[in-house]
Amino acid sequence: MSHCYKHIELTGTSEKGIEDAIQTALTKASESLHGMRWFEVTDTRGHIEHGRVAHWQVTLKVGFTLD
């Protein structure tokens, strides 16, 4: 079976970590997108406060199948 995918770019954020930032983006996207099949992390950034990581930002490409 052949498929056709469209991909979009999302950025998720978290104070907990990279995996939580990814899950935040995917959870929110799943509220309006269906057929999500894959993701690729394209960028990871962090915010520093008082010499410690305070916040993560992770940018993803998310692929989903077209109807």
N, CA, C and O atoms as a Tripos MOL2 file, in Angstrom:
@<TRIPOS>MOLECULE
protein
  268   267    67     0     0
PROTEIN
NO_CHARGES

@<TRIPOS>ATOM
      1 N           0.8370   -1.1710    0.0000 N.3       1 MET1
      2 CA          0.0000    0.0000    0.0000 C.3       1 MET1
      3 C           0.8880    1.2420    0.0000 C.2       1 MET1
      4 O           1.8400    1.3270    0.7760 O.2       1 MET1
      5 N           0.5820    2.1920   -0.8580 N.am      2 SER2
      6 CA          1.3310    3.4500   -0.9360 C.3       2 SER2
      7 C           0.6410    4.5200   -0.1150 C.2       2 SER2
      8 O          -0.5750    4.4870    0.0740 O.2       2 SER2
      9 N           1.4220    5.4640    0.3690 N.am      3 HIS3
     10 CA          0.8860    6.5670    1.1620 C.3       3 HIS3
     11 C           1.4400    7.8810    0.6490 C.2       3 HIS3
     12 O           2.4940    7.9200    0.0130 O.2       3 HIS3
     13 N           0.7280    8.9450    0.9280 N.am      4 CYS4
     14 CA          1.2150   10.2950    0.6760 C.3       4 CYS4
     15 C           1.1890   11.0320    2.0070 C.2       4 CYS4
     16 O           0.1740   11.0240    2.7030 O.2       4 CYS4
     17 N           2.2860   11.6610    2.3580 N.am      5 TYR5
     18 CA          2.3990   12.3610    3.6350 C.3       5 TYR5
     19 C           2.5400   13.8640    3.4220 C.2       5 TYR5
     20 O           3.1290   14.3160    2.4410 O.2       5 TYR5
     21 N           2.0010   14.6050    4.3370 N.am      6 LYS6
     22 CA          2.2520   16.0370    4.4410 C.3       6 LYS6
     23 C           2.9860   16.2230    5.7540 C.2       6 LYS6
     24 O           2.7360   15.4920    6.7110 O.2       6 LYS6
     25 N           3.8980   17.2000    5.8130 N.am      7 HIS7
     26 CA          4.5410   17.4500    7.1000 C.3       7 HIS7
     27 C           4.4360   18.9370    7.4620 C.2       7 HIS7
     28 O           4.3850   19.8230    6.6090 O.2       7 HIS7
     29 N           4.4070   19.1450    8.7670 N.am      8 ILE8
     30 CA          4.3470   20.4920    9.3200 C.3       8 ILE8
     31 C           5.4480   20.6280   10.3590 C.2       8 ILE8
     32 O           6.0480   19.6400   10.7810 O.2       8 ILE8
     33 N           5.7010   21.8520   10.7610 N.am      9 GLU9
     34 CA          6.7120   22.1080   11.7940 C.3       9 GLU9
     35 C           6.0040   22.6000   13.0510 C.2       9 GLU9
     36 O           5.1330   23.4680   12.9880 O.2       9 GLU9
     37 N           6.3890   22.0380   14.1830 N.am     10 LEU10
     38 CA          5.8380   22.3980   15.4880 C.3      10 LEU10
     39 C           6.9800   22.6680   16.4530 C.2      10 LEU10
     40 O           8.0760   22.1320   16.2870 O.2      10 LEU10
     41 N           6.7320   23.4940   17.4570 N.am     11 THR11
     42 CA          7.6860   23.6680   18.5510 C.3      11 THR11
     43 C           6.9560   23.4480   19.8620 C.2      11 THR11
     44 O           5.9860   24.1380   20.1740 O.2      11 THR11
     45 N           7.4390   22.4730   20.6280 N.am     12 GLY12
     46 CA          6.8920   22.1950   21.9550 C.3      12 GLY12
     47 C           7.8410   22.7180   23.0130 C.2      12 GLY12
     48 O           9.0500   22.7950   22.7930 O.2      12 GLY12
     49 N           7.2900   23.0800   24.1620 N.am     13 THR13
     50 CA          8.1040   23.5970   25.2560 C.3      13 THR13
     51 C           7.8270   22.8280   26.5430 C.2      13 THR13
     52 O           6.7540   22.2500   26.7180 O.2      13 THR13
     53 N           8.8050   22.8310   27.4360 N.am     14 SER14
     54 CA          8.6490   22.1660   28.7270 C.3      14 SER14
     55 C           9.7130   22.6430   29.6980 C.2      14 SER14
     56 O          10.8370   22.9580   29.3070 O.2      14 SER14
     57 N           9.3490   22.6900   30.9420 N.am     15 GLU15
     58 CA         10.3220   22.9410   32.0130 C.3      15 GLU15
     59 C          10.9500   21.6350   32.4840 C.2      15 GLU15
     60 O          11.9640   21.6520   33.1820 O.2      15 GLU15
     61 N          10.3450   20.4840   32.1020 N.am     16 LYS16
     62 CA         10.7910   19.1820   32.5820 C.3      16 LYS16
     63 C          11.9270   18.5870   31.7610 C.2      16 LYS16
     64 O          12.8680   18.0260   32.3220 O.2      16 LYS16
     65 N          11.8470   18.7050   30.4190 N.am     17 GLY17
     66 CA         12.8860   18.0990   29.6020 C.3      17 GLY17
     67 C          12.5000   18.0100   28.1410 C.2      17 GLY17
     68 O          11.4130   18.4210   27.7360 O.2      17 GLY17
     69 N          13.4160   17.4640   27.3600 N.am     18 ILE18
     70 CA         13.2490   17.3740   25.9200 C.3      18 ILE18
     71 C          12.0740   16.4690   25.5520 C.2      18 ILE18
     72 O          11.2350   16.8430   24.7320 O.2      18 ILE18
     73 N          12.0130   15.2820   26.1560 N.am     19 GLU19
     74 CA         10.9350   14.3490   25.8240 C.3      19 GLU19
     75 C           9.5670   14.9330   26.1590 C.2      19 GLU19
     76 O           8.6060   14.7180   25.4200 O.2      19 GLU19
     77 N           9.4690   15.6560   27.2450 N.am     20 ASP20
     78 CA          8.1980   16.2840   27.6100 C.3      20 ASP20
     79 C           7.8260   17.3880   26.6280 C.2      20 ASP20
     80 O           6.6480   17.5670   26.3220 O.2      20 ASP20
     81 N           8.8060   18.1270   26.1320 N.am     21 ALA21
     82 CA          8.5440   19.1630   25.1310 C.3      21 ALA21
     83 C           8.0250   18.5400   23.8340 C.2      21 ALA21
     84 O           7.1210   19.0840   23.2000 O.2      21 ALA21
     85 N           8.5940   17.4040   23.4430 N.am     22 ILE22
     86 CA          8.1200   16.6860   22.2570 C.3      22 ILE22
     87 C           6.6780   16.2320   22.4720 C.2      22 ILE22
     88 O           5.8210   16.4360   21.6120 O.2      22 ILE22
     89 N           6.4210   15.6200   23.6170 N.am     23 GLN23
     90 CA          5.0750   15.1210   23.9010 C.3      23 GLN23
     91 C           4.0550   16.2490   23.9650 C.2      23 GLN23
     92 O           2.9140   16.0750   23.5380 O.2      23 GLN23
     93 N           4.4500   17.3990   24.4920 N.am     24 THR24
     94 CA          3.5630   18.5680   24.5270 C.3      24 THR24
     95 C           3.1350   18.9560   23.1230 C.2      24 THR24
     96 O           1.9510   19.1900   22.8790 O.2      24 THR24
     97 N           4.0810   19.0260   22.1970 N.am     25 ALA25
     98 CA          3.7680   19.3950   20.8110 C.3      25 ALA25
     99 C           2.8610   18.3610   20.1620 C.2      25 ALA25
    100 O           1.8880   18.7250   19.5010 O.2      25 ALA25
    101 N           3.1590   17.0790   20.3390 N.am     26 LEU26
    102 CA          2.3690   16.0320   19.7080 C.3      26 LEU26
    103 C           0.9660   15.9420   20.2930 C.2      26 LEU26
    104 O           0.0050   15.7160   19.5580 O.2      26 LEU26
    105 N           0.8370   16.1140   21.5880 N.am     27 THR27
    106 CA         -0.4750   16.0650   22.2340 C.3      27 THR27
    107 C          -1.3650   17.1950   21.7380 C.2      27 THR27
    108 O          -2.5360   16.9810   21.4240 O.2      27 THR27
    109 N          -0.8120   18.3870   21.6710 N.am     28 LYS28
    110 CA         -1.6010   19.5280   21.1910 C.3      28 LYS28
    111 C          -1.9730   19.3460   19.7190 C.2      28 LYS28
    112 O          -3.1130   19.6110   19.3400 O.2      28 LYS28
    113 N          -1.0350   18.9000   18.8880 N.am     29 ALA29
    114 CA         -1.3180   18.7050   17.4660 C.3      29 ALA29
    115 C          -2.3910   17.6410   17.2490 C.2      29 ALA29
    116 O          -3.1910   17.7470   16.3200 O.2      29 ALA29
    117 N          -2.4100   16.6150   18.1030 N.am     30 SER30
    118 CA         -3.3810   15.5290   17.9280 C.3      30 SER30
    119 C          -4.8180   15.9940   18.1790 C.2      30 SER30
    120 O          -5.7620   15.2860   17.8300 O.2      30 SER30
    121 N          -4.9940   17.1700   18.7770 N.am     31 GLU31
    122 CA         -6.3430   17.7080   18.9900 C.3      31 GLU31
    123 C          -6.9830   18.1290   17.6630 C.2      31 GLU31
    124 O          -8.2090   18.1340   17.5470 O.2      31 GLU31
    125 N          -6.1730   18.4780   16.6690 N.am     32 SER32
    126 CA         -6.7380   18.9390   15.3950 C.3      32 SER32
    127 C          -6.2290   18.1640   14.1750 C.2      32 SER32
    128 O          -6.7870   18.3070   13.0860 O.2      32 SER32
    129 N          -5.1990   17.3610   14.3320 N.am     33 LEU33
    130 CA         -4.6750   16.5590   13.2220 C.3      33 LEU33
    131 C          -4.9550   15.0870   13.4780 C.2      33 LEU33
    132 O          -4.9050   14.6260   14.6180 O.2      33 LEU33
    133 N          -5.2450   14.3620   12.4260 N.am     34 HIS34
    134 CA         -5.3360   12.9100   12.5570 C.3      34 HIS34
    135 C          -4.3790   12.2820   11.5490 C.2      34 HIS34
    136 O          -3.9740   12.9120   10.5720 O.2      34 HIS34
    137 N          -4.0370   11.0440   11.8070 N.am     35 GLY35
    138 CA         -3.1490   10.3320   10.8930 C.3      35 GLY35
    139 C          -1.6770   10.6720   11.0700 C.2      35 GLY35
    140 O          -0.8830   10.4300   10.1610 O.2      35 GLY35
    141 N          -1.2900   11.2320   12.2240 N.am     36 MET36
    142 CA          0.1370   11.5070   12.4480 C.3      36 MET36
    143 C           0.8860   10.1800   12.4790 C.2      36 MET36
    144 O           0.4540    9.2280   13.1280 O.2      36 MET36
    145 N           2.0100   10.1280   11.7750 N.am     37 ARG37
    146 CA          2.7500    8.8660   11.6490 C.3      37 ARG37
    147 C           4.2010    8.9510   12.0940 C.2      37 ARG37
    148 O           4.7450    7.9450   12.5500 O.2      37 ARG37
    149 N           4.8440   10.0910   11.9850 N.am     38 TRP38
    150 CA          6.2680   10.1730   12.3250 C.3      38 TRP38
    151 C           6.6200   11.5880   12.7630 C.2      38 TRP38
    152 O           5.8940   12.5430   12.4870 O.2      38 TRP38
    153 N           7.7450   11.6980   13.4490 N.am     39 PHE39
    154 CA          8.2960   13.0150   13.7640 C.3      39 PHE39
    155 C           9.8060   12.9720   13.6560 C.2      39 PHE39
    156 O          10.4250   11.9160   13.7780 O.2      39 PHE39
    157 N          10.3840   14.1310   13.4250 N.am     40 GLU40
    158 CA         11.8330   14.2910   13.3410 C.3      40 GLU40
    159 C          12.1910   15.5490   14.1270 C.2      40 GLU40
    160 O          11.6510   16.6210   13.8550 O.2      40 GLU40
    161 N          13.0910   15.4300   15.0910 N.am     41 VAL41
    162 CA         13.5540   16.5950   15.8380 C.3      41 VAL41
    163 C          14.5320   17.3630   14.9560 C.2      41 VAL41
    164 O          15.5360   16.8100   14.5060 O.2      41 VAL41
    165 N          14.2360   18.6450   14.7080 N.am     42 THR42
    166 CA         15.0890   19.4540   13.8460 C.3      42 THR42
    167 C          15.8950   20.4950   14.6100 C.2      42 THR42
    168 O          16.8920   21.0040   14.1000 O.2      42 THR42
    169 N          15.4680   20.8150   15.8360 N.am     43 ASP43
    170 CA         16.1870   21.8300   16.6090 C.3      43 ASP43
    171 C          15.8550   21.6720   18.0860 C.2      43 ASP43
    172 O          14.7200   21.3590   18.4460 O.2      43 ASP43
    173 N          16.8300   21.8880   18.9220 N.am     44 THR44
    174 CA         16.6400   21.8460   20.3710 C.3      44 THR44
    175 C          17.3040   23.0750   20.9690 C.2      44 THR44
    176 O          18.4750   23.3550   20.7140 O.2      44 THR44
    177 N          16.5440   23.7940   21.7590 N.am     45 ARG45
    178 CA         17.0630   25.0000   22.4190 C.3      45 ARG45
    179 C          16.6870   24.9650   23.8920 C.2      45 ARG45
    180 O          15.7660   24.2560   24.2980 O.2      45 ARG45
    181 N          17.4040   25.7330   24.6720 N.am     46 GLY46
    182 CA         17.0890   25.8420   26.0870 C.3      46 GLY46
    183 C          17.2660   27.2640   26.5860 C.2      46 GLY46
    184 O          18.0090   28.0630   26.0160 O.2      46 GLY46
    185 N          16.5640   27.5510   27.6600 N.am     47 HIS47
    186 CA         16.6520   28.8500   28.3270 C.3      47 HIS47
    187 C          17.3770   28.6380   29.6550 C.2      47 HIS47
    188 O          17.0770   27.6970   30.3900 O.2      47 HIS47
    189 N          18.3230   29.5070   29.9520 N.am     48 ILE48
    190 CA         19.1390   29.3740   31.1700 C.3      48 ILE48
    191 C          18.7580   30.4560   32.1680 C.2      48 ILE48
    192 O          18.6590   31.6340   31.8210 O.2      48 ILE48
    193 N          18.5480   30.0420   33.4070 N.am     49 GLU49
    194 CA         18.3300   30.9800   34.5070 C.3      49 GLU49
    195 C          19.2280   30.5490   35.6690 C.2      49 GLU49
    196 O          19.2180   29.3850   36.0690 O.2      49 GLU49
    197 N          19.9870   31.4750   36.1960 N.am     50 HIS50
    198 CA         20.8630   31.2260   37.3560 C.3      50 HIS50
    199 C          21.7970   30.0300   37.1190 C.2      50 HIS50
    200 O          22.0480   29.2340   38.0240 O.2      50 HIS50
    201 N          22.3010   29.9220   35.8920 N.am     51 GLY51
    202 CA         23.2640   28.8780   35.5740 C.3      51 GLY51
    203 C          22.6690   27.4930   35.3820 C.2      51 GLY51
    204 O          23.4170   26.5200   35.2900 O.2      51 GLY51
    205 N          21.3370   27.3720   35.3170 N.am     52 ARG52
    206 CA         20.6800   26.0740   35.1490 C.3      52 ARG52
    207 C          19.6760   26.1330   34.0050 C.2      52 ARG52
    208 O          19.1610   27.2010   33.6750 O.2      52 ARG52
    209 N          19.4030   24.9850   33.4080 N.am     53 VAL53
    210 CA         18.3790   24.9130   32.3560 C.3      53 VAL53
    211 C          17.0210   25.1650   33.0090 C.2      53 VAL53
    212 O          16.6230   24.4640   33.9400 O.2      53 VAL53
    213 N          16.3290   26.1680   32.5080 N.am     54 ALA54
    214 CA         15.0210   26.5110   33.0620 C.3      54 ALA54
    215 C          13.8730   26.0820   32.1520 C.2      54 ALA54
    216 O          12.7540   25.8680   32.6180 O.2      54 ALA54
    217 N          14.1510   25.9590   30.8610 N.am     55 HIS55
    218 CA         13.0650   25.6990   29.9220 C.3      55 HIS55
    219 C          13.6400   25.1050   28.6380 C.2      55 HIS55
    220 O          14.6940   25.5390   28.1720 O.2      55 HIS55
    221 N          12.9620   24.1260   28.0690 N.am     56 TRP56
    222 CA         13.3590   23.4970   26.8070 C.3      56 TRP56
    223 C          12.3930   23.8890   25.7020 C.2      56 TRP56
    224 O          11.1960   24.0420   25.9430 O.2      56 TRP56
    225 N          12.9120   24.0540   24.4860 N.am     57 GLN57
    226 CA         12.1140   24.2340   23.2780 C.3      57 GLN57
    227 C          12.6270   23.2350   22.2510 C.2      57 GLN57
    228 O          13.8200   23.2070   21.9470 O.2      57 GLN57
    229 N          11.7270   22.4150   21.7160 N.am     58 VAL58
    230 CA         12.1060   21.4070   20.7350 C.3      58 VAL58
    231 C          11.2450   21.5990   19.4900 C.2      58 VAL58
    232 O          10.0170   21.5880   19.5730 O.2      58 VAL58
    233 N          11.8880   21.7740   18.3370 N.am     59 THR59
    234 CA         11.1810   21.9350   17.0720 C.3      59 THR59
    235 C          11.1650   20.6000   16.3440 C.2      59 THR59
    236 O          12.1870   19.9210   16.2410 O.2      59 THR59
    237 N           9.9890   20.2330   15.8390 N.am     60 LEU60
    238 CA          9.7680   18.9510   15.1870 C.3      60 LEU60
    239 C           9.1760   19.1320   13.8070 C.2      60 LEU60
    240 O           8.4230   20.0750   13.5660 O.2      60 LEU60
    241 N           9.5100   18.2360   12.9060 N.am     61 LYS61
    242 CA          8.7120   18.0220   11.7050 C.3      61 LYS61
    243 C           7.8030   16.8510   12.0280 C.2      61 LYS61
    244 O           8.2690   15.8210   12.5140 O.2      61 LYS61
    245 N           6.5200   16.9940   11.7660 N.am     62 VAL62
    246 CA          5.5500   15.9220   12.0210 C.3      62 VAL62
    247 C           4.8900   15.5550   10.6980 C.2      62 VAL62
    248 O           4.3600   16.4150    9.9950 O.2      62 VAL62
    249 N           4.9300   14.2740   10.3690 N.am     63 GLY63
    250 CA          4.3210   13.8070    9.1290 C.3      63 GLY63
    251 C           3.0000   13.1240    9.4090 C.2      63 GLY63
    252 O           2.8650   12.3820   10.3820 O.2      63 GLY63
    253 N           2.0130   13.3810    8.5420 N.am     64 PHE64
    254 CA          0.7280   12.7110    8.6790 C.3      64 PHE64
    255 C           0.2120   12.3370    7.3010 C.2      64 PHE64
    256 O           0.5430   12.9660    6.2970 O.2      64 PHE64
    257 N          -0.6110   11.2910    7.2800 N.am     65 THR65
    258 CA         -1.1550   10.8180    6.0160 C.3      65 THR65
    259 C          -2.2970   11.7060    5.5590 C.2      65 THR65
    260 O          -3.0540   12.2360    6.3720 O.2      65 THR65
    261 N          -2.4100   11.8600    4.2630 N.am     66 LEU66
    262 CA         -3.5170   12.6080    3.6810 C.3      66 LEU66
    263 C          -4.6770   11.6690    3.3870 C.2      66 LEU66
    264 O          -4.4760   10.5150    3.0100 O.2      66 LEU66
    265 N          -5.8830   12.1710    3.5630 N.am     67 ASP67
    266 CA         -7.0810   11.3650    3.2810 C.3      67 ASP67
    267 C          -7.2270   11.1270    1.7860 C.2      67 ASP67
    268 O          -8.1740   10.4700    1.3540 O.2      67 ASP67
@<TRIPOS>BOND
     1     1     2 1
     2     2     3 1
     3     3     4 2
     4     3     5 am
     5     5     6 1
     6     6     7 1
     7     7     8 2
     8     7     9 am
     9     9    10 1
    10    10    11 1
    11    11    12 2
    12    11    13 am
    13    13    14 1
    14    14    15 1
    15    15    16 2
    16    15    17 am
    17    17    18 1
    18    18    19 1
    19    19    20 2
    20    19    21 am
    21    21    22 1
    22    22    23 1
    23    23    24 2
    24    23    25 am
    25    25    26 1
    26    26    27 1
    27    27    28 2
    28    27    29 am
    29    29    30 1
    30    30    31 1
    31    31    32 2
    32    31    33 am
    33    33    34 1
    34    34    35 1
    35    35    36 2
    36    35    37 am
    37    37    38 1
    38    38    39 1
    39    39    40 2
    40    39    41 am
    41    41    42 1
    42    42    43 1
    43    43    44 2
    44    43    45 am
    45    45    46 1
    46    46    47 1
    47    47    48 2
    48    47    49 am
    49    49    50 1
    50    50    51 1
    51    51    52 2
    52    51    53 am
    53    53    54 1
    54    54    55 1
    55    55    56 2
    56    55    57 am
    57    57    58 1
    58    58    59 1
    59    59    60 2
    60    59    61 am
    61    61    62 1
    62    62    63 1
    63    63    64 2
    64    63    65 am
    65    65    66 1
    66    66    67 1
    67    67    68 2
    68    67    69 am
    69    69    70 1
    70    70    71 1
    71    71    72 2
    72    71    73 am
    73    73    74 1
    74    74    75 1
    75    75    76 2
    76    75    77 am
    77    77    78 1
    78    78    79 1
    79    79    80 2
    80    79    81 am
    81    81    82 1
    82    82    83 1
    83    83    84 2
    84    83    85 am
    85    85    86 1
    86    86    87 1
    87    87    88 2
    88    87    89 am
    89    89    90 1
    90    90    91 1
    91    91    92 2
    92    91    93 am
    93    93    94 1
    94    94    95 1
    95    95    96 2
    96    95    97 am
    97    97    98 1
    98    98    99 1
    99    99   100 2
   100    99   101 am
   101   101   102 1
   102   102   103 1
   103   103   104 2
   104   103   105 am
   105   105   106 1
   106   106   107 1
   107   107   108 2
   108   107   109 am
   109   109   110 1
   110   110   111 1
   111   111   112 2
   112   111   113 am
   113   113   114 1
   114   114   115 1
   115   115   116 2
   116   115   117 am
   117   117   118 1
   118   118   119 1
   119   119   120 2
   120   119   121 am
   121   121   122 1
   122   122   123 1
   123   123   124 2
   124   123   125 am
   125   125   126 1
   126   126   127 1
   127   127   128 2
   128   127   129 am
   129   129   130 1
   130   130   131 1
   131   131   132 2
   132   131   133 am
   133   133   134 1
   134   134   135 1
   135   135   136 2
   136   135   137 am
   137   137   138 1
   138   138   139 1
   139   139   140 2
   140   139   141 am
   141   141   142 1
   142   142   143 1
   143   143   144 2
   144   143   145 am
   145   145   146 1
   146   146   147 1
   147   147   148 2
   148   147   149 am
   149   149   150 1
   150   150   151 1
   151   151   152 2
   152   151   153 am
   153   153   154 1
   154   154   155 1
   155   155   156 2
   156   155   157 am
   157   157   158 1
   158   158   159 1
   159   159   160 2
   160   159   161 am
   161   161   162 1
   162   162   163 1
   163   163   164 2
   164   163   165 am
   165   165   166 1
   166   166   167 1
   167   167   168 2
   168   167   169 am
   169   169   170 1
   170   170   171 1
   171   171   172 2
   172   171   173 am
   173   173   174 1
   174   174   175 1
   175   175   176 2
   176   175   177 am
   177   177   178 1
   178   178   179 1
   179   179   180 2
   180   179   181 am
   181   181   182 1
   182   182   183 1
   183   183   184 2
   184   183   185 am
   185   185   186 1
   186   186   187 1
   187   187   188 2
   188   187   189 am
   189   189   190 1
   190   190   191 1
   191   191   192 2
   192   191   193 am
   193   193   194 1
   194   194   195 1
   195   195   196 2
   196   195   197 am
   197   197   198 1
   198   198   199 1
   199   199   200 2
   200   199   201 am
   201   201   202 1
   202   202   203 1
   203   203   204 2
   204   203   205 am
   205   205   206 1
   206   206   207 1
   207   207   208 2
   208   207   209 am
   209   209   210 1
   210   210   211 1
   211   211   212 2
   212   211   213 am
   213   213   214 1
   214   214   215 1
   215   215   216 2
   216   215   217 am
   217   217   218 1
   218   218   219 1
   219   219   220 2
   220   219   221 am
   221   221   222 1
   222   222   223 1
   223   223   224 2
   224   223   225 am
   225   225   226 1
   226   226   227 1
   227   227   228 2
   228   227   229 am
   229   229   230 1
   230   230   231 1
   231   231   232 2
   232   231   233 am
   233   233   234 1
   234   234   235 1
   235   235   236 2
   236   235   237 am
   237   237   238 1
   238   238   239 1
   239   239   240 2
   240   239   241 am
   241   241   242 1
   242   242   243 1
   243   243   244 2
   244   243   245 am
   245   245   246 1
   246   246   247 1
   247   247   248 2
   248   247   249 am
   249   249   250 1
   250   250   251 1
   251   251   252 2
   252   251   253 am
   253   253   254 1
   254   254   255 1
   255   255   256 2
   256   255   257 am
   257   257   258 1
   258   258   259 1
   259   259   260 2
   260   259   261 am
   261   261   262 1
   262   262   263 1
   263   263   264 2
   264   263   265 am
   265   265   266 1
   266   266   267 1
   267   267   268 2
@<TRIPOS>SUBSTRUCTURE
     1 MET1         2 RESIDUE 1 A MET
     2 SER2         6 RESIDUE 1 A SER
     3 HIS3        10 RESIDUE 1 A HIS
     4 CYS4        14 RESIDUE 1 A CYS
     5 TYR5        18 RESIDUE 1 A TYR
     6 LYS6        22 RESIDUE 1 A LYS
     7 HIS7        26 RESIDUE 1 A HIS
     8 ILE8        30 RESIDUE 1 A ILE
     9 GLU9        34 RESIDUE 1 A GLU
    10 LEU10       38 RESIDUE 1 A LEU
    11 THR11       42 RESIDUE 1 A THR
    12 GLY12       46 RESIDUE 1 A GLY
    13 THR13       50 RESIDUE 1 A THR
    14 SER14       54 RESIDUE 1 A SER
    15 GLU15       58 RESIDUE 1 A GLU
    16 LYS16       62 RESIDUE 1 A LYS
    17 GLY17       66 RESIDUE 1 A GLY
    18 ILE18       70 RESIDUE 1 A ILE
    19 GLU19       74 RESIDUE 1 A GLU
    20 ASP20       78 RESIDUE 1 A ASP
    21 ALA21       82 RESIDUE 1 A ALA
    22 ILE22       86 RESIDUE 1 A ILE
    23 GLN23       90 RESIDUE 1 A GLN
    24 THR24       94 RESIDUE 1 A THR
    25 ALA25       98 RESIDUE 1 A ALA
    26 LEU26      102 RESIDUE 1 A LEU
    27 THR27      106 RESIDUE 1 A THR
    28 LYS28      110 RESIDUE 1 A LYS
    29 ALA29      114 RESIDUE 1 A ALA
    30 SER30      118 RESIDUE 1 A SER
    31 GLU31      122 RESIDUE 1 A GLU
    32 SER32      126 RESIDUE 1 A SER
    33 LEU33      130 RESIDUE 1 A LEU
    34 HIS34      134 RESIDUE 1 A HIS
    35 GLY35      138 RESIDUE 1 A GLY
    36 MET36      142 RESIDUE 1 A MET
    37 ARG37      146 RESIDUE 1 A ARG
    38 TRP38      150 RESIDUE 1 A TRP
    39 PHE39      154 RESIDUE 1 A PHE
    40 GLU40      158 RESIDUE 1 A GLU
    41 VAL41      162 RESIDUE 1 A VAL
    42 THR42      166 RESIDUE 1 A THR
    43 ASP43      170 RESIDUE 1 A ASP
    44 THR44      174 RESIDUE 1 A THR
    45 ARG45      178 RESIDUE 1 A ARG
    46 GLY46      182 RESIDUE 1 A GLY
    47 HIS47      186 RESIDUE 1 A HIS
    48 ILE48      190 RESIDUE 1 A ILE
    49 GLU49      194 RESIDUE 1 A GLU
    50 HIS50      198 RESIDUE 1 A HIS
    51 GLY51      202 RESIDUE 1 A GLY
    52 ARG52      206 RESIDUE 1 A ARG
    53 VAL53      210 RESIDUE 1 A VAL
    54 ALA54      214 RESIDUE 1 A ALA
    55 HIS55      218 RESIDUE 1 A HIS
    56 TRP56      222 RESIDUE 1 A TRP
    57 GLN57      226 RESIDUE 1 A GLN
    58 VAL58      230 RESIDUE 1 A VAL
    59 THR59      234 RESIDUE 1 A THR
    60 LEU60      238 RESIDUE 1 A LEU
    61 LYS61      242 RESIDUE 1 A LYS
    62 VAL62      246 RESIDUE 1 A VAL
    63 GLY63      250 RESIDUE 1 A GLY
    64 PHE64      254 RESIDUE 1 A PHE
    65 THR65      258 RESIDUE 1 A THR
    66 LEU66      262 RESIDUE 1 A LEU
    67 ASP67      266 RESIDUE 1 A ASP
